[in-house]
Amino acid sequence: MADDELEKKTERSEGARGDELSCQVQVSAVVVTYFTGPLLARAIDALREQAVVTEIIIVDNGNWEGEVDRAVGQNRVEPLIKIITGHGNVGFATACNLGARSATGDFLLFLNPDAILPVGAVEKLIADVGDMHGSWVVGPKLVNADGTEQQGSRRETLTPWRAFVEATRLYKVAPNHPYFQRFNLHNDPCPGHLCETPTISGACFLLPRGDYQAIGGMDERYFLHVEDIDFFLRFSKAGGKVFYDPLVAVVHYKGSSRASKFGVERRKVTSAIKYFDAHFSDAYPRPFLLLVSGLLWVGFFARESARIVKGLFSVLGLSRRRGTTAVSRAKSMNDQRSAR
């Protein structure tokens, strides 16, 4: 009986804190979309369920005509909906900055259009960070549709050496050696509480608007990929703290955009090389940086070649099936004629 009463009091206390938080905090959500498809509507609906989100800023980098309007629907007041469009595909980093400049909230939430927030997620992120002194940014635990932790949810600092370890698979030689530690940490035991981590995911993260502005936002020299890794490294260098919150799980459906697979993978390589030059050109010998760049390109062409070969086999397999079906049909017709 006493336990039940205590539990009810705790629930009332947490509810009161949540109501108080929603009255005090204003969050601007920035969603960059590029040919996202039906998931955009689900992401917007989930944002509408967040009590502290007072405005949703959609940066349209390119969609089919009317797609964004259909996703938004008729209600554009609570929360306020802003659509920034007409600029073309300026890249993810530039689009994030466009959205941030239009924001009025105390906090900025950057959310991929294929990430679906559970009810109360934004309040929980802010509450878990609490009265943190200094600059901070926090990201949730990103999960796949089956509930497993997603690759990229929490990561180490990306260095040329770590990229070399990944490219050459040296981590298989001595998996537990600190020199061969992997970049992504999703296979490591998940912490049970808010904790600092070098790098979180750009698919969903939240921070005070002033902290985003203080370091100049995203580096617009990155068109696609690695801009989030660069941002969190610059944020840490400026004295900010990067937090991972495993108590908030957000489902992230990857690959919803209709962007070219070849183009996306190529951008990953060019952005990584740009990142290494920007942050590690003094710490690493130039020949080693060139070696890492070469390995990244080798990996890219190997993956693309494998993808092309797989596609060809698929087409040939389909042709064989069609040919077999045609031969069977002709044989059947011939047998019928013979029977007559």
Residue pairs with C-beta under 8 A, 6 or more apart in sequence:
17 127
18 51
18 120
18 123
18 127
21 52
21 123
21 126
21 127
22 51
22 52
22 123
25 52
25 106
25 107
25 123
25 126
26 52
26 54
26 55
26 104
26 105
26 106
26 107
27 50
27 52
27 53
27 54
27 105
27 106
27 107
27 108
27 109
27 122
27 126
27 206
28 53
28 54
28 55
28 56
28 57
28 99
28 100
28 103
28 104
28 105
28 107
28 108
28 109
28 209
29 47
29 50
29 53
29 55
29 56
29 57
29 109
29 110
29 111
29 122
30 57
30 59
30 96
30 99
30 100
30 103
30 108
30 109
30 110
30 111
31 40
31 43
31 44
31 47
31 56
31 57
31 58
31 59
31 99
31 111
31 112
31 113
32 59
32 61
32 92
32 95
32 96
32 99
32 110
32 112
32 113
33 40
33 58
33 59
33 60
33 61
33 63
33 68
33 113
34 61
34 62
34 63
34 89
34 257
34 258
34 259
35 62
35 63
35 64
35 67
35 257
35 258
35 259
36 63
36 67
36 113
36 114
36 256
36 257
37 67
37 256
37 258
38 71
39 113
39 114
39 116
39 253
39 256
40 63
40 67
40 68
40 71
40 113
41 70
41 71
41 72
41 73
42 116
43 111
43 112
43 113
43 114
43 115
43 116
43 117
44 56
44 58
44 71
44 72
44 81
46 116
46 117
46 118
46 119
47 53
47 56
47 79
47 111
47 117
48 56
48 75
48 79
49 117
49 119
50 117
50 119
50 120
50 121
50 122
50 123
51 120
51 123
52 107
52 122
52 123
52 126
53 79
53 109
53 122
54 79
54 80
54 104
54 105
55 79
55 80
55 81
55 82
55 103
55 104
55 105
56 79
56 80
56 81
56 82
57 82
57 84
57 99
57 102
57 103
58 68
58 72
58 81
58 82
58 83
58 84
59 84
59 85
59 95
59 96
59 98
59 99
60 68
60 83
60 84
60 85
60 86
61 87
61 88
61 89
61 90
61 91
61 92
61 95
62 88
62 89
68 83
68 85
72 81
72 83
75 81
82 102
84 98
84 99
84 102
87 98
90 98
91 220
91 222
91 223
91 224
92 202
92 218
92 222
92 223
92 224
92 225
92 227
93 217
93 218
93 219
93 220
93 221
93 222
93 223
93 227
94 218
94 220
96 110
96 217
96 218
96 227
97 217
97 218
97 220
99 110
100 108
100 209
100 212
100 213
100 217
103 209
105 209
106 208
106 209
107 126
107 206
107 207
107 208
107 209
108 206
108 207
108 208
108 209
108 212
109 122
109 204
109 205
109 206
110 202
110 204
110 205
110 206
111 117
111 203
111 204
112 202
112 203
112 204
112 252
113 256
114 252
114 253
114 254
114 255
114 256
114 257
115 142
115 203
115 204
115 250
115 251
115 252
115 253
116 250
116 251
116 252
116 253
117 204
117 250
118 248
118 249
118 250
121 140
121 248
121 250
122 206
124 245
124 247
124 248
125 138
125 140
125 206
125 245
125 248
126 206
128 138
128 194
128 245
128 247
128 248
129 136
129 138
129 194
129 243
129 245
132 241
134 239
134 240
134 241
135 207
135 208
135 211
135 214
135 235
135 238
135 239
135 240
135 241
136 207
136 208
136 211
136 240
136 241
136 242
136 243
137 200
137 205
137 206
137 207
137 211
137 232
137 235
137 240
137 241
137 242
137 243
138 194
138 200
138 205
138 206
138 207
138 242
138 243
138 244
138 245
139 153
139 154
139 200
139 201
139 204
139 205
139 206
139 242
139 243
139 244
139 245
140 153
140 204
140 245
140 248
140 249
140 250
141 149
141 153
141 154
141 190
141 244
141 245
141 246
141 247
141 248
141 249
141 250
142 149
142 150
142 152
142 153
142 201
142 203
142 204
142 249
142 250
142 251
142 252
143 149
143 150
143 153
143 249
143 250
143 251
143 252
144 150
144 251
144 252
145 251
145 253
147 249
149 186
149 190
150 186
150 201
150 252
150 254
151 184
151 186
152 184
152 186
152 201
152 203
153 185
153 186
153 200
153 201
153 244
154 184
154 185
154 186
154 197
154 199
154 200
154 201
154 244
155 183
155 184
155 185
155 197
155 198
155 199
155 200
155 201
155 229
156 162
156 181
156 182
156 183
156 185
156 198
156 199
157 198
157 199
157 233
158 183
158 199
158 226
158 229
158 233
158 272
158 275
159 280
160 276
160 280
160 284
160 288
160 289
160 292
161 284
162 181
162 182
162 183
163 183
163 272
163 276
163 292
163 295
163 296
164 170
164 288
164 291
164 292
164 295
165 171
165 179
165 180
165 181
165 182
166 182
166 183
167 292
167 295
167 296
167 298
167 299
168 295
170 180
171 180
171 181
171 182
173 180
174 180
185 197
190 246
191 244
191 246
192 246
193 246
193 247
194 243
194 244
194 245
194 246
194 247
195 243
195 244
195 246
196 241
196 242
196 243
196 244
197 242
197 243
197 244
198 232
198 233
198 236
198 242
199 228
199 229
199 232
199 233
199 242
200 228
200 232
200 242
200 243
200 244
201 228
201 252
202 227
202 228
202 229
202 231
203 250
203 252
204 250
204 252
205 228
211 235
211 240
214 238
215 231
215 234
215 235
215 238
215 240
217 231
218 227
218 228
218 230
218 231
219 227
219 230
219 231
219 234
219 278
221 274
222 230
222 271
222 274
222 275
223 267
223 271
224 259
224 264
224 267
224 268
224 271
225 264
225 267
225 268
225 271
225 272
226 268
226 271
226 272
226 274
226 275
227 271
229 275
230 275
230 278
230 279
232 242
233 279
235 242
236 242
261 307
262 304
265 300
265 303
265 304
266 300
268 300
269 296
269 297
269 300
272 296
273 293
273 296
276 284
276 289
276 292
276 293
277 289
280 289
281 289
